[in-house]
Amino acid sequence: MIKHDAVRLLATQKISEAIQKMGQNLSDDEIYKALVEPPQSEMGDLAFGCFTLAKALKKGPPQIAAEIAQNFTADSTVQKVQAAGPYLNLTFSPAFHGEKVVASILDGSMFKKQLVESSPKTMFEYSQPNTHKELHVGHMRNLCLGAAIVSMLKYSGRDVVSSTFPGDMGTHVAKCLWYMKKHNQEPAPETGKGEWLGRMYSKANLLLEDQNGTPQEVINRQELTAILQELESKSGPYYELWKETREWSIQLMKSVYAWADVEFDEWYFESEMDGPSTAWVKELYAQGKLEKSEGAIGKNLEAENLGFCMLLKTDGTGLYATKDLLLAKHKFEDVHIEKSVYIVDMRQALHFKQVFRVLEMLGFEQAKNCFHLQYNYVELPDGAMSSRKGNIVPLTELVHRMEDHVKTTYLSRYENEWSKEDINTIAGQVAKGAIFYGMLRIDTNKKIVFDMNEWLKLDGESGPFVQYSYARIASLGRKFPRTEGVKINWASLTHSSERQLLQALASFNSNMALASENFRPAAMCTYLYELAKKFNVFYHECPIGTEKDETVRAARLALSAAVGMTLKQGLSVLGIPAPEKM
């Protein structure tokens, strides 16, 4: 990690000098990394744990903390140095915070710092929707998570490539086309064709389930296999229908990605991997590198408790694993990446363990650089979603419902003040903020229960609450414009709520670096929520417009502006817009 934080750098220097006076040495890296935020803000801005020196000094950490405090050189930058148990707590002056932190936010330089040293070129594959199915709210966790992780890593200075791998082949496609050709009576609509395909797929499933256990079941299976073989051979009426309908689904995906402001560096499709991957598996089998089990070709991993990794079914068609094997090679060879991360839900854990292990056994050196980043899935309050059963919340429908809710509940009072265009724009921004924040604020190991009304609340931990806090600051800035070039007396920021904001602003980049390193957008959601809460406390406790002392007022306006810029930057990295008014 690059030592990018001005406050931590000064703390490192001061602690290093004090330790040297005690006849000891710790590297700057060791000190910088050991600095943490105290559990309560009134304890100080930063705390240094003295555990690493205990062995060398043959003393307890509390004694060492007290000794460092005695050897500490105080000056105008440090207000207080205090030993507290095994920790040394440091409190910096508001003037130092203002000059080194707030000023760098206001001039934009804070948000342009390189936070990490050079990193391996890493591809993140996320959002792998299936064509011929409808995109629903459950797909959004993957999309929001992947987009936020890529954005956070880019902000930190890492070399990142984004990719998507839509499933445009397979049984789900065959079912949809089978139903369209054999059972559907309604013509495709003029608009919303991608969504309509998803409904065809659900109807196909329901019909197939109804006919299970009847003589028709065998006929249905034969017909679906014939369709899959026709698609693989790339000729025939089903193939032509597939080409046409696949475009409908891709257009739906692209419209969702445009709404989410997500762009992929690389698009891969299952259909591109389908034929070549089955041919490659046959080659590997001929070379004796794979084996047969009950007519299917694959790799026996039972000795490692991973079962049999099937790569070719008895009818000669491939599976997801087949395509993923070849895709892994393509990623490393075509884009020259050094690491490959797959953002896919936890239900696919066995699949990826099998794929990575087979790659390793086939001698693919980069297998060790493949990583499955798992997350838990999204449920409705009454249980799991399923495109197959049709119990989903379609994404486009959800967005419209949320926008209407925002207009009715929050924005209707501005109908005579704001233009219709403004109301529509802000409703869209708030709906998007609610979805993205709701999908990101829960850690990946926990389930998300989607609740539209909760996510749209203006109080409590929600995207709209953070957006509203930003809009309040933007409104404040319009009402009381700051005079450019005026020197701010940062020392006037002495109120406890002002100090808490200074502390929080100082740690923005450190929080971002840590959250990106651990692939944890949830940590940044928490940071932004806490910053917004602290601003609201400050706003109520420290008058701004009515403050008679112009020096204090100017400092508070500058502090508010810096909080606004930090909220906007943080929201932007997470893919969330910041409305100028709400």
MODA-V35874 format. One record per backbone hydrogen bond with DSSP energy under -1.0 kcal/mol. NH is the residue of the N-H (numbers start at 1). CO is the residue of the C=O. E is the energy in kcal/mol with one decimal. If there is no record, write none. Layout:
NH&CO&E ; NH&CO&E
This chain:
2&115&-1.3 ; 4&2&-1.6 ; 9&5&-2.5 ; 10&6&-2.0 ; 11&7&-2.2 ; 12&8&-2.7 ; 13&9&-2.3 ; 14&10&-2.6 ; 15&11&-2.6 ; 16&12&-2.4 ; 17&13&-2.2 ; 18&14&-2.0 ; 19&15&-2.5 ; 20&16&-2.3 ; 21&17&-1.6 ; 23&20&-1.9 ; 24&19&-2.1 ; 31&27&-2.1 ; 32&28&-3.0 ; 33&29&-2.5 ; 34&30&-1.2 ; 36&47&-2.7 ; 43&40&-1.7 ; 44&41&-1.3 ; 45&90&-2.9 ; 46&90&-1.8 ; 47&36&-3.1 ; 48&88&-2.4 ; 50&86&-2.4 ; 54&51&-1.1 ; 57&53&-2.5 ; 58&54&-1.3 ; 59&54&-1.1 ; 64&60&-1.9 ; 65&61&-2.6 ; 66&62&-1.9 ; 67&63&-2.1 ; 68&64&-2.8 ; 69&65&-2.1 ; 70&66&-1.6 ; 71&67&-1.6 ; 79&91&-2.3 ; 80&91&-1.8 ; 82&89&-2.4 ; 84&87&-3.3 ; 87&84&-1.7 ; 88&48&-2.1 ; 89&82&-3.5 ; 90&46&-3.1 ; 91&80&-2.6 ; 93&77&-2.7 ; 97&93&-2.2 ; 98&94&-3.0 ; 99&95&-2.5 ; 100&96&-2.8 ; 101&97&-2.6 ; 102&97&-1.7 ; 103&98&-2.5 ; 105&101&-1.5 ; 106&102&-2.6 ; 107&103&-2.0 ; 108&105&-1.1 ; 110&104&-2.6 ; 112&109&-1.5 ; 115&156&-1.4 ; 116&156&-1.4 ; 122&159&-2.3 ; 123&339&-2.6 ; 124&161&-2.9 ; 125&341&-3.0 ; 126&163&-2.4 ; 131&167&-1.8 ; 137&393&-2.1 ; 139&136&-1.6 ; 140&137&-1.0 ; 143&139&-1.9 ; 144&140&-3.0 ; 145&141&-2.5 ; 146&142&-2.8 ; 147&143&-2.4 ; 148&144&-2.3 ; 149&145&-2.5 ; 150&146&-2.4 ; 151&147&-2.2 ; 152&148&-2.9 ; 153&149&-2.4 ; 154&150&-2.2 ; 155&151&-2.5 ; 156&152&-2.0 ; 158&153&-2.8 ; 161&122&-2.7 ; 163&124&-2.5 ; 164&266&-1.8 ; 167&129&-1.7 ; 168&166&-1.2 ; 174&170&-1.9 ; 175&171&-2.7 ; 176&172&-1.8 ; 177&173&-2.6 ; 178&174&-2.6 ; 179&175&-2.3 ; 180&176&-2.3 ; 181&177&-2.5 ; 182&178&-2.4 ; 183&179&-2.3 ; 184&179&-2.0 ; 196&192&-2.0 ; 197&193&-2.1 ; 198&194&-1.3 ; 199&195&-1.4 ; 200&196&-1.9 ; 201&197&-2.2 ; 202&198&-2.0 ; 203&199&-2.3 ; 204&200&-2.3 ; 205&201&-2.2 ; 206&202&-2.2 ; 207&203&-2.3 ; 208&204&-2.6 ; 209&205&-2.5 ; 210&206&-2.0 ; 211&207&-1.7 ; 214&211&-1.7 ; 217&214&-1.8 ; 220&216&-2.8 ; 221&217&-2.2 ; 222&218&-2.1 ; 223&219&-2.5 ; 224&220&-2.5 ; 225&221&-2.4 ; 226&222&-2.3 ; 227&223&-2.0 ; 228&224&-2.4 ; 229&225&-2.3 ; 230&226&-2.1 ; 231&227&-2.4 ; 232&228&-2.1 ; 233&229&-2.0 ; 235&230&-1.4 ; 240&236&-2.0 ; 241&237&-2.2 ; 242&238&-2.4 ; 243&239&-2.4 ; 244&240&-1.8 ; 245&241&-2.7 ; 246&242&-2.7 ; 247&243&-1.1 ; 249&245&-1.8 ; 250&246&-2.4 ; 251&247&-2.4 ; 252&248&-1.7 ; 253&249&-2.5 ; 254&250&-2.8 ; 255&251&-2.0 ; 256&252&-2.1 ; 257&253&-2.8 ; 258&254&-2.3 ; 259&255&-2.1 ; 260&256&-2.3 ; 262&257&-2.8 ; 266&162&-1.8 ; 268&164&-2.7 ; 270&166&-1.8 ; 273&269&-1.1 ; 274&270&-1.7 ; 277&273&-2.4 ; 278&274&-1.9 ; 279&275&-2.2 ; 280&276&-2.1 ; 281&277&-2.2 ; 282&278&-2.1 ; 283&279&-1.9 ; 284&280&-2.6 ; 285&281&-2.3 ; 286&282&-2.3 ; 287&283&-1.7 ; 288&285&-1.5 ; 289&284&-2.6 ; 291&298&-2.9 ; 293&296&-2.9 ; 296&293&-2.0 ; 297&312&-2.0 ; 298&291&-2.7 ; 299&309&-1.8 ; 301&307&-2.6 ; 304&301&-1.8 ; 305&302&-1.9 ; 306&301&-2.1 ; 309&299&-2.9 ; 310&308&-1.1 ; 311&297&-3.2 ; 312&297&-2.3 ; 313&317&-3.0 ; 316&313&-2.1 ; 323&319&-1.7 ; 324&320&-2.7 ; 325&321&-2.0 ; 326&322&-1.3 ; 327&323&-2.7 ; 328&324&-2.1 ; 329&325&-1.2 ; 330&326&-2.3 ; 331&327&-2.8 ; 332&328&-1.7 ; 333&329&-2.5 ; 334&330&-3.4 ; 335&331&-1.5 ; 338&121&-3.5 ; 339&121&-1.5 ; 340&369&-2.8 ; 341&123&-3.4 ; 342&371&-3.0 ; 343&125&-2.9 ; 344&342&-1.1 ; 344&373&-1.1 ; 346&375&-2.6 ; 348&345&-2.2 ; 349&346&-1.8 ; 352&348&-2.1 ; 353&349&-2.1 ; 354&350&-2.6 ; 355&351&-2.6 ; 356&352&-2.8 ; 357&353&-1.9 ; 358&354&-2.8 ; 359&355&-2.4 ; 360&356&-2.0 ; 361&357&-2.5 ; 362&358&-1.8 ; 363&360&-1.5 ; 364&359&-2.6 ; 367&364&-1.9 ; 369&366&-2.1 ; 370&367&-1.6 ; 371&340&-2.7 ; 373&342&-2.4 ; 376&444&-3.0 ; 379&448&-3.3 ; 380&383&-2.6 ; 383&380&-2.6 ; 390&386&-1.4 ; 391&386&-1.1 ; 392&390&-1.4 ; 395&135&-2.6 ; 398&394&-2.5 ; 399&395&-2.7 ; 400&396&-1.9 ; 401&397&-2.3 ; 402&398&-2.7 ; 403&399&-2.6 ; 404&400&-2.4 ; 405&401&-2.1 ; 406&402&-2.4 ; 407&403&-2.4 ; 408&404&-2.7 ; 409&405&-3.0 ; 410&406&-2.3 ; 411&406&-1.9 ; 412&407&-1.1 ; 414&411&-1.9 ; 415&412&-1.5 ; 417&414&-1.4 ; 418&414&-3.2 ; 423&419&-2.2 ; 424&420&-2.5 ; 425&421&-2.5 ; 426&422&-2.8 ; 427&423&-2.4 ; 428&424&-2.0 ; 429&425&-2.2 ; 430&426&-2.7 ; 431&427&-2.3 ; 432&428&-2.2 ; 433&429&-2.4 ; 434&430&-2.4 ; 435&431&-2.1 ; 436&432&-2.8 ; 437&433&-2.4 ; 438&434&-2.0 ; 439&435&-2.2 ; 440&436&-1.7 ; 441&437&-2.5 ; 446&443&-2.1 ; 448&377&-1.9 ; 450&379&-3.0 ; 455&451&-2.3 ; 456&452&-1.4 ; 457&454&-1.2 ; 462&460&-1.3 ; 466&462&-1.5 ; 467&463&-2.7 ; 468&464&-2.7 ; 469&465&-1.9 ; 470&466&-1.9 ; 471&467&-2.7 ; 472&468&-2.3 ; 473&469&-1.6 ; 474&470&-2.5 ; 475&471&-2.4 ; 476&472&-2.1 ; 477&473&-2.3 ; 478&474&-1.6 ; 479&475&-2.2 ; 480&476&-2.7 ; 486&483&-1.2 ; 490&488&-1.3 ; 492&489&-1.7 ; 493&490&-2.1 ; 494&492&-1.6 ; 499&495&-2.5 ; 500&496&-2.1 ; 501&497&-1.3 ; 502&498&-2.3 ; 503&499&-2.5 ; 504&500&-2.3 ; 505&501&-2.7 ; 506&502&-1.9 ; 507&503&-1.0 ; 508&505&-1.5 ; 511&507&-2.7 ; 512&508&-2.3 ; 513&509&-2.7 ; 514&510&-2.2 ; 515&511&-2.6 ; 516&512&-2.4 ; 517&513&-2.0 ; 518&514&-1.7 ; 519&516&-1.0 ; 520&515&-3.3 ; 523&520&-1.3 ; 525&521&-2.1 ; 526&522&-2.2 ; 527&523&-2.1 ; 528&524&-2.6 ; 529&525&-2.4 ; 530&526&-2.7 ; 531&527&-2.5 ; 532&528&-2.6 ; 533&529&-2.4 ; 534&530&-2.6 ; 535&531&-2.2 ; 536&532&-2.1 ; 537&533&-1.9 ; 538&534&-2.4 ; 539&535&-2.9 ; 540&536&-1.5 ; 541&537&-2.1 ; 542&538&-2.9 ; 553&549&-2.6 ; 554&550&-2.5 ; 555&551&-2.0 ; 556&552&-2.7 ; 557&553&-2.5 ; 558&554&-2.2 ; 559&555&-2.5 ; 560&556&-2.6 ; 561&557&-2.5 ; 562&558&-2.1 ; 563&559&-2.2 ; 564&560&-2.6 ; 565&561&-2.5 ; 566&562&-2.0 ; 567&563&-2.8 ; 568&564&-2.5 ; 569&565&-2.4 ; 570&566&-2.8 ; 571&567&-2.8 ; 572&568&-2.4 ; 573&569&-2.2 ; 574&570&-1.4 ; 575&572&-1.4 ; 576&571&-3.2
